């Protein structure tokens, strides 16, 4: 199946040009390296549970993200809606605006 190297979408074999950006399709995508992506903070959420919920939704929209926090509940096997320390969700800089819209739809002002 061909892929668009810019949009990173997969198309059926008969498609030769990306309908979104007009770029030529390639047979295989080059793997992105995490260190090549500049991550920026999206938002802090009150617990790892909220962070993982947001992470799952973002990744379904092809937005990679990282979670950073010192949530002791993970080590103890206790996930809840609140914790002592918030968790920060990080996304690629070029996808932050789209991620902010999704985060607001999912979590509102949390």
Secondary structure, 3 states (H helix, E strand, C coil): CEEECCCCCEECCCCCECCCCCCEEECCCCCCCHHHCCEEEEEEECCHHHHHHHHHHHHHCCCCEEEECCCHHHHHCCCCCCCCCCEEEEEEHHHHHHHHHHHHHHHCCC
